[in-house]
Amino acid sequence: MPPRMKFGIFLAPFHWLGENPTLGLERDLETVQWLDHLGYDEAWIGEHHSAGW
């Protein structure tokens, strides 16, 4: 039997200006937990060093 296809996701680091960064990160981590529950194999979260903080 051939190996199963693996699935992953890239989450862009887009958070609204003025949003609490901790809340944005917690929301991203909650999304990753759901993806794990759904059987995804990996998740990547990008870095964005030029955001309008």
mmCIF file as Biopython writes it, N, C-alpha, C and O atoms, coordinates in Angstrom:
data_model
#
loop_
_atom_site.group_PDB
_atom_site.id
_atom_site.type_symbol
_atom_site.label_atom_id
_atom_site.label_alt_id
_atom_site.label_comp_id
_atom_site.label_asym_id
_atom_site.label_entity_id
_atom_site.label_seq_id
_atom_site.pdbx_PDB_ins_code
_atom_site.Cartn_x
_atom_site.Cartn_y
_atom_site.Cartn_z
_atom_site.occupancy
_atom_site.B_iso_or_equiv
_atom_site.auth_seq_id
_atom_site.auth_asym_id
_atom_site.pdbx_PDB_model_num
ATOM 1   N N  . MET A ? 1  ? 0.854  -1.175 0.000  1.0 0.0 1  A 1 
ATOM 2   C CA . MET A ? 1  ? 0.000  0.000  0.000  1.0 0.0 1  A 1 
ATOM 3   C C  . MET A ? 1  ? 0.905  1.244  0.000  1.0 0.0 1  A 1 
ATOM 4   O O  . MET A ? 1  ? 1.862  1.297  0.772  1.0 0.0 1  A 1 
ATOM 5   N N  . PRO A ? 2  ? 0.623  2.236  -0.842 1.0 0.0 2  A 1 
ATOM 6   C CA . PRO A ? 2  ? 1.438  3.455  -0.859 1.0 0.0 2  A 1 
ATOM 7   C C  . PRO A ? 2  ? 1.220  4.263  0.417  1.0 0.0 2  A 1 
ATOM 8   O O  . PRO A ? 2  ? 0.167  4.159  1.048  1.0 0.0 2  A 1 
ATOM 9   N N  . PRO A ? 3  ? 2.208  5.064  0.797  1.0 0.0 3  A 1 
ATOM 10  C CA . PRO A ? 3  ? 2.043  5.896  1.994  1.0 0.0 3  A 1 
ATOM 11  C C  . PRO A ? 3  ? 0.920  6.913  1.793  1.0 0.0 3  A 1 
ATOM 12  O O  . PRO A ? 3  ? 0.672  7.375  0.679  1.0 0.0 3  A 1 
ATOM 13  N N  . ARG A ? 4  ? 0.260  7.243  2.874  1.0 0.0 4  A 1 
ATOM 14  C CA . ARG A ? 4  ? -0.848 8.198  2.777  1.0 0.0 4  A 1 
ATOM 15  C C  . ARG A ? 4  ? -0.329 9.612  2.538  1.0 0.0 4  A 1 
ATOM 16  O O  . ARG A ? 4  ? 0.786  9.956  2.933  1.0 0.0 4  A 1 
ATOM 17  N N  . MET A ? 5  ? -1.142 10.410 1.896  1.0 0.0 5  A 1 
ATOM 18  C CA . MET A ? 5  ? -0.795 11.800 1.660  1.0 0.0 5  A 1 
ATOM 19  C C  . MET A ? 5  ? -0.871 12.552 2.984  1.0 0.0 5  A 1 
ATOM 20  O O  . MET A ? 5  ? -1.796 12.347 3.770  1.0 0.0 5  A 1 
ATOM 21  N N  . LYS A ? 6  ? 0.097  13.415 3.223  1.0 0.0 6  A 1 
ATOM 22  C CA . LYS A ? 6  ? 0.098  14.221 4.444  1.0 0.0 6  A 1 
ATOM 23  C C  . LYS A ? 6  ? -0.455 15.612 4.132  1.0 0.0 6  A 1 
ATOM 24  O O  . LYS A ? 6  ? -0.336 16.113 3.014  1.0 0.0 6  A 1 
ATOM 25  N N  . PHE A ? 7  ? -1.054 16.208 5.140  1.0 0.0 7  A 1 
ATOM 26  C CA . PHE A ? 7  ? -1.654 17.525 4.978  1.0 0.0 7  A 1 
ATOM 27  C C  . PHE A ? 7  ? -1.083 18.492 5.997  1.0 0.0 7  A 1 
ATOM 28  O O  . PHE A ? 7  ? -0.805 18.122 7.138  1.0 0.0 7  A 1 
ATOM 29  N N  . GLY A ? 8  ? -0.915 19.721 5.576  1.0 0.0 8  A 1 
ATOM 30  C CA . GLY A ? 8  ? -0.431 20.769 6.449  1.0 0.0 8  A 1 
ATOM 31  C C  . GLY A ? 8  ? -1.056 22.094 6.052  1.0 0.0 8  A 1 
ATOM 32  O O  . GLY A ? 8  ? -1.791 22.184 5.068  1.0 0.0 8  A 1 
ATOM 33  N N  . ILE A ? 9  ? -0.752 23.114 6.828  1.0 0.0 9  A 1 
ATOM 34  C CA . ILE A ? 9  ? -1.300 24.443 6.563  1.0 0.0 9  A 1 
ATOM 35  C C  . ILE A ? 9  ? -0.252 25.485 6.928  1.0 0.0 9  A 1 
ATOM 36  O O  . ILE A ? 9  ? 0.547  25.284 7.843  1.0 0.0 9  A 1 
ATOM 37  N N  . PHE A ? 10 ? -0.264 26.593 6.209  1.0 0.0 10 A 1 
ATOM 38  C CA . PHE A ? 10 ? 0.549  27.756 6.549  1.0 0.0 10 A 1 
ATOM 39  C C  . PHE A ? 10 ? -0.401 28.848 6.999  1.0 0.0 10 A 1 
ATOM 40  O O  . PHE A ? 10 ? -1.287 29.260 6.249  1.0 0.0 10 A 1 
ATOM 41  N N  . LEU A ? 11 ? -0.218 29.312 8.215  1.0 0.0 11 A 1 
ATOM 42  C CA . LEU A ? 11 ? -1.039 30.411 8.735  1.0 0.0 11 A 1 
ATOM 43  C C  . LEU A ? 11 ? -0.260 31.712 8.575  1.0 0.0 11 A 1 
ATOM 44  O O  . LEU A ? 11 ? 0.812  31.881 9.155  1.0 0.0 11 A 1 
ATOM 45  N N  . ALA A ? 12 ? -0.800 32.610 7.798  1.0 0.0 12 A 1 
ATOM 46  C CA . ALA A ? 12 ? -0.167 33.922 7.649  1.0 0.0 12 A 1 
ATOM 47  C C  . ALA A ? 12 ? -0.349 34.703 8.946  1.0 0.0 12 A 1 
ATOM 48  O O  . ALA A ? 12 ? -1.404 34.619 9.575  1.0 0.0 12 A 1 
ATOM 49  N N  . PRO A ? 13 ? 0.657  35.455 9.347  1.0 0.0 13 A 1 
ATOM 50  C CA . PRO A ? 13 ? 0.589  36.168 10.621 1.0 0.0 13 A 1 
ATOM 51  C C  . PRO A ? 13 ? -0.176 37.478 10.505 1.0 0.0 13 A 1 
ATOM 52  O O  . PRO A ? 13 ? 0.361  38.541 10.817 1.0 0.0 13 A 1 
ATOM 53  N N  . PHE A ? 14 ? -1.420 37.410 10.062 1.0 0.0 14 A 1 
ATOM 54  C CA . PHE A ? 14 ? -2.214 38.624 9.895  1.0 0.0 14 A 1 
ATOM 55  C C  . PHE A ? 14 ? -3.090 38.830 11.122 1.0 0.0 14 A 1 
ATOM 56  O O  . PHE A ? 14 ? -3.960 38.013 11.425 1.0 0.0 14 A 1 
ATOM 57  N N  . HIS A ? 15 ? -2.852 39.921 11.815 1.0 0.0 15 A 1 
ATOM 58  C CA . HIS A ? 15 ? -3.685 40.313 12.951 1.0 0.0 15 A 1 
ATOM 59  C C  . HIS A ? 15 ? -4.032 41.788 12.769 1.0 0.0 15 A 1 
ATOM 60  O O  . HIS A ? 15 ? -3.220 42.570 12.274 1.0 0.0 15 A 1 
ATOM 61  N N  . TRP A ? 16 ? -5.217 42.148 13.165 1.0 0.0 16 A 1 
ATOM 62  C CA . TRP A ? 16 ? -5.688 43.523 12.985 1.0 0.0 16 A 1 
ATOM 63  C C  . TRP A ? 16 ? -4.829 44.504 13.770 1.0 0.0 16 A 1 
ATOM 64  O O  . TRP A ? 16 ? -4.369 44.200 14.870 1.0 0.0 16 A 1 
ATOM 65  N N  . LEU A ? 17 ? -4.616 45.693 13.191 1.0 0.0 17 A 1 
ATOM 66  C CA . LEU A ? 17 ? -3.913 46.752 13.913 1.0 0.0 17 A 1 
ATOM 67  C C  . LEU A ? 17 ? -4.682 47.075 15.186 1.0 0.0 17 A 1 
ATOM 68  O O  . LEU A ? 17 ? -5.908 47.181 15.171 1.0 0.0 17 A 1 
ATOM 69  N N  . GLY A ? 18 ? -3.967 47.228 16.269 1.0 0.0 18 A 1 
ATOM 70  C CA . GLY A ? 18 ? -4.596 47.532 17.542 1.0 0.0 18 A 1 
ATOM 71  C C  . GLY A ? 18 ? -5.062 46.310 18.306 1.0 0.0 18 A 1 
ATOM 72  O O  . GLY A ? 18 ? -5.450 46.418 19.469 1.0 0.0 18 A 1 
ATOM 73  N N  . GLU A ? 19 ? -5.029 45.143 17.666 1.0 0.0 19 A 1 
ATOM 74  C CA . GLU A ? 19 ? -5.438 43.919 18.357 1.0 0.0 19 A 1 
ATOM 75  C C  . GLU A ? 19 ? -4.345 43.513 19.344 1.0 0.0 19 A 1 
ATOM 76  O O  . GLU A ? 19 ? -3.154 43.632 19.055 1.0 0.0 19 A 1 
ATOM 77  N N  . ASN A ? 20 ? -4.763 43.042 20.490 1.0 0.0 20 A 1 
ATOM 78  C CA . ASN A ? 20 ? -3.814 42.542 21.479 1.0 0.0 20 A 1 
ATOM 79  C C  . ASN A ? 20 ? -3.043 41.375 20.859 1.0 0.0 20 A 1 
ATOM 80  O O  . ASN A ? 20 ? -3.660 40.391 20.449 1.0 0.0 20 A 1 
ATOM 81  N N  . PRO A ? 21 ? -1.697 41.458 20.778 1.0 0.0 21 A 1 
ATOM 82  C CA . PRO A ? 21 ? -0.930 40.397 20.134 1.0 0.0 21 A 1 
ATOM 83  C C  . PRO A ? 21 ? -1.090 39.039 20.811 1.0 0.0 21 A 1 
ATOM 84  O O  . PRO A ? 21 ? -1.045 38.004 20.146 1.0 0.0 21 A 1 
ATOM 85  N N  . THR A ? 22 ? -1.273 39.040 22.114 1.0 0.0 22 A 1 
ATOM 86  C CA . THR A ? 22 ? -1.463 37.775 22.829 1.0 0.0 22 A 1 
ATOM 87  C C  . THR A ? 22 ? -2.749 37.099 22.380 1.0 0.0 22 A 1 
ATOM 88  O O  . THR A ? 22 ? -2.775 35.884 22.181 1.0 0.0 22 A 1 
ATOM 89  N N  . LEU A ? 23 ? -3.816 37.874 22.219 1.0 0.0 23 A 1 
ATOM 90  C CA . LEU A ? 23 ? -5.088 37.299 21.775 1.0 0.0 23 A 1 
ATOM 91  C C  . LEU A ? 23 ? -4.982 36.762 20.348 1.0 0.0 23 A 1 
ATOM 92  O O  . LEU A ? 23 ? -5.562 35.724 20.030 1.0 0.0 23 A 1 
ATOM 93  N N  . GLY A ? 24 ? -4.249 37.462 19.494 1.0 0.0 24 A 1 
ATOM 94  C CA . GLY A ? 24 ? -4.058 36.984 18.127 1.0 0.0 24 A 1 
ATOM 95  C C  . GLY A ? 24 ? -3.302 35.668 18.095 1.0 0.0 24 A 1 
ATOM 96  O O  . GLY A ? 24 ? -3.664 34.758 17.350 1.0 0.0 24 A 1 
ATOM 97  N N  . LEU A ? 25 ? -2.256 35.566 18.898 1.0 0.0 25 A 1 
ATOM 98  C CA . LEU A ? 25 ? -1.480 34.330 18.957 1.0 0.0 25 A 1 
ATOM 99  C C  . LEU A ? 25 ? -2.308 33.192 19.540 1.0 0.0 25 A 1 
ATOM 100 O O  . LEU A ? 25 ? -2.246 32.062 19.054 1.0 0.0 25 A 1 
ATOM 101 N N  . GLU A ? 26 ? -3.085 33.489 20.583 1.0 0.0 26 A 1 
ATOM 102 C CA . GLU A ? 26 ? -3.950 32.454 21.170 1.0 0.0 26 A 1 
ATOM 103 C C  . GLU A ? 26 ? -4.966 31.946 20.145 1.0 0.0 26 A 1 
ATOM 104 O O  . GLU A ? 26 ? -5.262 30.751 20.105 1.0 0.0 26 A 1 
ATOM 105 N N  . ARG A ? 27 ? -5.497 32.842 19.323 1.0 0.0 27 A 1 
ATOM 106 C CA . ARG A ? 27 ? -6.438 32.431 18.282 1.0 0.0 27 A 1 
ATOM 107 C C  . ARG A ? 27 ? -5.749 31.521 17.260 1.0 0.0 27 A 1 
ATOM 108 O O  . ARG A ? 27 ? -6.322 30.522 16.824 1.0 0.0 27 A 1 
ATOM 109 N N  . ASP A ? 28 ? -4.519 31.874 16.883 1.0 0.0 28 A 1 
ATOM 110 C CA . ASP A ? 28 ? -3.765 31.027 15.953 1.0 0.0 28 A 1 
ATOM 111 C C  . ASP A ? 28 ? -3.513 29.647 16.557 1.0 0.0 28 A 1 
ATOM 112 O O  . ASP A ? 28 ? -3.655 28.637 15.868 1.0 0.0 28 A 1 
ATOM 113 N N  . LEU A ? 29 ? -3.144 29.594 17.823 1.0 0.0 29 A 1 
ATOM 114 C CA . LEU A ? 29 ? -2.882 28.309 18.478 1.0 0.0 29 A 1 
ATOM 115 C C  . LEU A ? 29 ? -4.156 27.476 18.596 1.0 0.0 29 A 1 
ATOM 116 O O  . LEU A ? 29 ? -4.108 26.252 18.474 1.0 0.0 29 A 1 
ATOM 117 N N  . GLU A ? 30 ? -5.289 28.127 18.830 1.0 0.0 30 A 1 
ATOM 118 C CA . GLU A ? 30 ? -6.565 27.407 18.866 1.0 0.0 30 A 1 
ATOM 119 C C  . GLU A ? 30 ? -6.874 26.800 17.492 1.0 0.0 30 A 1 
ATOM 120 O O  . GLU A ? 30 ? -7.381 25.683 17.397 1.0 0.0 30 A 1 
ATOM 121 N N  . THR A ? 31 ? -6.564 27.547 16.438 1.0 0.0 31 A 1 
ATOM 122 C CA . THR A ? 31 ? -6.753 27.017 15.085 1.0 0.0 31 A 1 
ATOM 123 C C  . THR A ? 31 ? -5.887 25.781 14.872 1.0 0.0 31 A 1 
ATOM 124 O O  . THR A ? 31 ? -6.349 24.792 14.304 1.0 0.0 31 A 1 
ATOM 125 N N  . VAL A ? 32 ? -4.633 25.829 15.322 1.0 0.0 32 A 1 
ATOM 126 C CA . VAL A ? 32 ? -3.727 24.689 15.176 1.0 0.0 32 A 1 
ATOM 127 C C  . VAL A ? 32 ? -4.254 23.483 15.959 1.0 0.0 32 A 1 
ATOM 128 O O  . VAL A ? 32 ? -4.142 22.349 15.491 1.0 0.0 32 A 1 
ATOM 129 N N  . GLN A ? 33 ? -4.821 23.712 17.132 1.0 0.0 33 A 1 
ATOM 130 C CA . GLN A ? 33 ? -5.390 22.602 17.910 1.0 0.0 33 A 1 
ATOM 131 C C  . GLN A ? 33 ? -6.541 21.947 17.147 1.0 0.0 33 A 1 
ATOM 132 O O  . GLN A ? 33 ? -6.661 20.721 17.140 1.0 0.0 33 A 1 
ATOM 133 N N  . TRP A ? 34 ? -7.382 22.750 16.509 1.0 0.0 34 A 1 
ATOM 134 C CA . TRP A ? 34 ? -8.482 22.188 15.715 1.0 0.0 34 A 1 
ATOM 135 C C  . TRP A ? 34 ? -7.941 21.384 14.539 1.0 0.0 34 A 1 
ATOM 136 O O  . TRP A ? 34 ? -8.445 20.305 14.230 1.0 0.0 34 A 1 
ATOM 137 N N  . LEU A ? 35 ? -6.914 21.920 13.890 1.0 0.0 35 A 1 
ATOM 138 C CA . LEU A ? 35 ? -6.317 21.210 12.760 1.0 0.0 35 A 1 
ATOM 139 C C  . LEU A ? 35 ? -5.733 19.871 13.203 1.0 0.0 35 A 1 
ATOM 140 O O  . LEU A ? 35 ? -5.840 18.878 12.484 1.0 0.0 35 A 1 
ATOM 141 N N  . ASP A ? 36 ? -5.121 19.841 14.376 1.0 0.0 36 A 1 
ATOM 142 C CA . ASP A ? 36 ? -4.597 18.585 14.920 1.0 0.0 36 A 1 
ATOM 143 C C  . ASP A ? 36 ? -5.740 17.600 15.141 1.0 0.0 36 A 1 
ATOM 144 O O  . ASP A ? 36 ? -5.628 16.420 14.810 1.0 0.0 36 A 1 
ATOM 145 N N  . HIS A ? 37 ? -6.827 18.091 15.695 1.0 0.0 37 A 1 
ATOM 146 C CA . HIS A ? 37 ? -8.009 17.251 15.926 1.0 0.0 37 A 1 
ATOM 147 C C  . HIS A ? 37 ? -8.551 16.686 14.606 1.0 0.0 37 A 1 
ATOM 148 O O  . HIS A ? 37 ? -9.053 15.562 14.563 1.0 0.0 37 A 1 
ATOM 149 N N  . LEU A ? 38 ? -8.445 17.472 13.539 1.0 0.0 38 A 1 
ATOM 150 C CA . LEU A ? 38 ? -8.941 17.048 12.225 1.0 0.0 38 A 1 
ATOM 151 C C  . LEU A ? 38 ? -7.969 16.130 11.481 1.0 0.0 38 A 1 
ATOM 152 O O  . LEU A ? 38 ? -8.292 15.620 10.408 1.0 0.0 38 A 1 
ATOM 153 N N  . GLY A ? 39 ? -6.781 15.921 12.049 1.0 0.0 39 A 1 
ATOM 154 C CA . GLY A ? 39 ? -5.841 14.986 11.448 1.0 0.0 39 A 1 
ATOM 155 C C  . GLY A ? 39 ? -4.738 15.598 10.597 1.0 0.0 39 A 1 
ATOM 156 O O  . GLY A ? 39 ? -4.016 14.872 9.913  1.0 0.0 39 A 1 
ATOM 157 N N  . TYR A ? 40 ? -4.593 16.921 10.626 1.0 0.0 40 A 1 
ATOM 158 C CA . TYR A ? 40 ? -3.499 17.544 9.879  1.0 0.0 40 A 1 
ATOM 159 C C  . TYR A ? 40 ? -2.165 17.090 10.468 1.0 0.0 40 A 1 
ATOM 160 O O  . TYR A ? 40 ? -2.065 16.814 11.663 1.0 0.0 40 A 1 
ATOM 161 N N  . ASP A ? 41 ? -1.154 17.017 9.626  1.0 0.0 41 A 1 
ATOM 162 C CA . ASP A ? 41 ? 0.151  16.531 10.043 1.0 0.0 41 A 1 
ATOM 163 C C  . ASP A ? 41 ? 1.077  17.638 10.534 1.0 0.0 41 A 1 
ATOM 164 O O  . ASP A ? 41 ? 1.944  17.396 11.374 1.0 0.0 41 A 1 
ATOM 165 N N  . GLU A ? 42 ? 0.899  18.839 10.019 1.0 0.0 42 A 1 
ATOM 166 C CA . GLU A ? 42 ? 1.780  19.923 10.431 1.0 0.0 42 A 1 
ATOM 167 C C  . GLU A ? 42 ? 1.097  21.266 10.203 1.0 0.0 42 A 1 
ATOM 168 O O  . GLU A ? 42 ? 0.164  21.392 9.409  1.0 0.0 42 A 1 
ATOM 169 N N  . ALA A ? 43 ? 1.592  22.254 10.924 1.0 0.0 43 A 1 
ATOM 170 C CA . ALA A ? 43 ? 1.123  23.630 10.756 1.0 0.0 43 A 1 
ATOM 171 C C  . ALA A ? 43 ? 2.334  24.547 10.853 1.0 0.0 43 A 1 
ATOM 172 O O  . ALA A ? 43 ? 3.207  24.368 11.702 1.0 0.0 43 A 1 
ATOM 173 N N  . TRP A ? 44 ? 2.364  25.514 9.980  1.0 0.0 44 A 1 
ATOM 174 C CA . TRP A ? 44 ? 3.437  26.505 9.972  1.0 0.0 44 A 1 
ATOM 175 C C  . TRP A ? 44 ? 2.812  27.870 10.233 1.0 0.0 44 A 1 
ATOM 176 O O  . TRP A ? 44 ? 1.794  28.220 9.636  1.0 0.0 44 A 1 
ATOM 177 N N  . ILE A ? 45 ? 3.418  28.628 11.116 1.0 0.0 45 A 1 
ATOM 178 C CA . ILE A ? 45 ? 2.955  29.992 11.387 1.0 0.0 45 A 1 
ATOM 179 C C  . ILE A ? 45 ? 4.073  30.928 10.953 1.0 0.0 45 A 1 
ATOM 180 O O  . ILE A ? 45 ? 5.200  30.837 11.441 1.0 0.0 45 A 1 
ATOM 181 N N  . GLY A ? 46 ? 3.755  31.818 10.040 1.0 0.0 46 A 1 
ATOM 182 C CA . GLY A ? 46 ? 4.760  32.739 9.519  1.0 0.0 46 A 1 
ATOM 183 C C  . GLY A ? 46 ? 5.124  33.819 10.523 1.0 0.0 46 A 1 
ATOM 184 O O  . GLY A ? 46 ? 4.434  34.039 11.518 1.0 0.0 46 A 1 
ATOM 185 N N  . GLU A ? 47 ? 6.222  34.479 10.231 1.0 0.0 47 A 1 
ATOM 186 C CA . GLU A ? 47 ? 6.663  35.621 11.026 1.0 0.0 47 A 1 
ATOM 187 C C  . GLU A ? 47 ? 6.511  36.865 10.160 1.0 0.0 47 A 1 
ATOM 188 O O  . GLU A ? 47 ? 6.741  36.827 8.951  1.0 0.0 47 A 1 
ATOM 189 N N  . HIS A ? 48 ? 6.132  37.937 10.776 1.0 0.0 48 A 1 
ATOM 190 C CA . HIS A ? 48 ? 5.977  39.182 10.027 1.0 0.0 48 A 1 
ATOM 191 C C  . HIS A ? 48 ? 6.574  40.293 10.872 1.0 0.0 48 A 1 
ATOM 192 O O  . HIS A ? 48 ? 5.935  40.802 11.793 1.0 0.0 48 A 1 
ATOM 193 N N  . HIS A ? 49 ? 7.804  40.661 10.548 1.0 0.0 49 A 1 
ATOM 194 C CA . HIS A ? 49 ? 8.538  41.614 11.378 1.0 0.0 49 A 1 
ATOM 195 C C  . HIS A ? 49 ? 8.256  43.067 11.025 1.0 0.0 49 A 1 
ATOM 196 O O  . HIS A ? 49 ? 8.744  43.971 11.703 1.0 0.0 49 A 1 
ATOM 197 N N  . SER A ? 50 ? 7.481  43.303 9.980  1.0 0.0 50 A 1 
ATOM 198 C CA . SER A ? 50 ? 7.218  44.686 9.586  1.0 0.0 50 A 1 
ATOM 199 C C  . SER A ? 50 ? 5.749  45.053 9.768  1.0 0.0 50 A 1 
ATOM 200 O O  . SER A ? 50 ? 5.243  45.963 9.111  1.0 0.0 50 A 1 
ATOM 201 N N  . ALA A ? 51 ? 5.071  44.343 10.657 1.0 0.0 51 A 1 
ATOM 202 C CA . ALA A ? 51 ? 3.665  44.659 10.925 1.0 0.0 51 A 1 
ATOM 203 C C  . ALA A ? 51 ? 3.580  46.009 11.629 1.0 0.0 51 A 1 
ATOM 204 O O  . ALA A ? 51 ? 4.560  46.474 12.210 1.0 0.0 51 A 1 
ATOM 205 N N  . GLY A ? 52 ? 2.437  46.619 11.578 1.0 0.0 52 A 1 
ATOM 206 C CA . GLY A ? 52 ? 2.265  47.950 12.142 1.0 0.0 52 A 1 
ATOM 207 C C  . GLY A ? 52 ? 2.016  47.973 13.641 1.0 0.0 52 A 1 
ATOM 208 O O  . GLY A ? 52 ? 1.011  48.532 14.081 1.0 0.0 52 A 1 
ATOM 209 N N  . TRP A ? 53 ? 2.878  47.398 14.418 1.0 0.0 53 A 1 
ATOM 210 C CA . TRP A ? 53 ? 2.691  47.394 15.878 1.0 0.0 53 A 1 
ATOM 211 C C  . TRP A ? 53 ? 2.852  48.789 16.361 1.0 0.0 53 A 1 
ATOM 212 O O  . TRP A ? 53 ? 2.739  49.044 17.560 1.0 0.0 53 A 1 
#
